[in-house]
Amino acid sequence: MKSELNKYIILTLIYVLSVFLVELHTNIIARGVWLISILLCLIGLIRLLLKKRNLTQKLLPILLLSIPILDLTFGITNKIRNEIKGEIVLDIIDDSFATTKNLTVRERNGKLTAEFYNSFAGFGDMEIAKTELLNDSTLAFKLSERNYSENLTFDRQKQNFRNKEKNLNYRILKNELFK
């Protein structure tokens, strides 16, 4: 039973580490590791429930393997992330044929911070951006690590953001910044 318990502890640790991996490197490989860790915990939980043992021997492994399910059900990771980084007030995406650009603006203590994700065929990296509201319908952001910036104009009629210089349209996933 001790070696079996260690197996369930390792599966749970793999899930927790994959959550940190997704936070640090938001690419398709990290998300694949996260998804596989959830599936492994589910498979382990089902196998454990099908074994003929009394409930007291299964209780601790069942609780350990239920951590991913409880996390996804109650959004524990999202709540912790929002407490640390701030609440998402704007989330927009431009998903072209092979490239994806995503801007997530968070507000914490009245201060705006942004994360810009640019990927090609699922491989890319997140960058920190400085964000500024120019007026009631224009948002500007500049990446901290490289020389890239965009001015986005909110179109209230079409409910999207547009970059006129680069001819890009961003779909709105969440908008509490420009109401």
Rosetta blueprint (number, residue, H / E / L):
1 M L
2 K H
3 S H
4 E H
5 L H
6 N H
7 K H
8 Y H
9 I H
10 I H
11 L H
12 T H
13 L H
14 I H
15 Y H
16 V H
17 L H
18 S H
19 V H
20 F H
21 L H
22 V H
23 E H
24 L H
25 H L
26 T L
27 N L
28 I H
29 I H
30 A H
31 R H
32 G H
33 V H
34 W H
35 L H
36 I H
37 S H
38 I H
39 L H
40 L H
41 C H
42 L H
43 I H
44 G H
45 L H
46 I H
47 R H
48 L H
49 L H
50 L H
51 K L
52 K L
53 R L
54 N L
55 L H
56 T H
57 Q H
58 K H
59 L H
60 L H
61 P H
62 I H
63 L H
64 L H
65 L H
66 S L
67 I H
68 P H
69 I H
70 L H
71 D H
72 L H
73 T H
74 F H
75 G L
76 I H
77 T H
78 N H
79 K H
80 I H
81 R H
82 N H
83 E H
84 I H
85 K H
86 G L
87 E E
88 I E
89 V E
90 L E
91 D E
92 I E
93 I E
94 D E
95 D E
96 S L
97 F L
98 A L
99 T E
100 T E
101 K E
102 N E
103 L E
104 T E
105 V E
106 R E
107 E E
108 R E
109 N L
110 G L
111 K E
112 L E
113 T E
114 A E
115 E E
116 F E
117 Y E
118 N E
119 S E
120 F E
121 A L
122 G L
123 F E
124 G E
125 D E
126 M E
127 E E
128 I E
129 A E
130 K E
131 T E
132 E E
133 L E
134 L E
135 N E
136 D L
137 S L
138 T E
139 L E
140 A E
141 F E
142 K E
143 L E
144 S L
145 E L
146 R L
147 N L
148 Y L
149 S E
150 E E
151 N E
152 L E
153 T E
154 F E
155 D E
156 R L
157 Q L
158 K L
159 Q L
160 N E
161 F E
162 R E
163 N E
164 K L
165 E L
166 K L
167 N L
168 L E
169 N E
170 Y E
171 R E
172 I E
173 L E
174 K E
175 N E
176 E L
177 L L
178 F L
179 K L
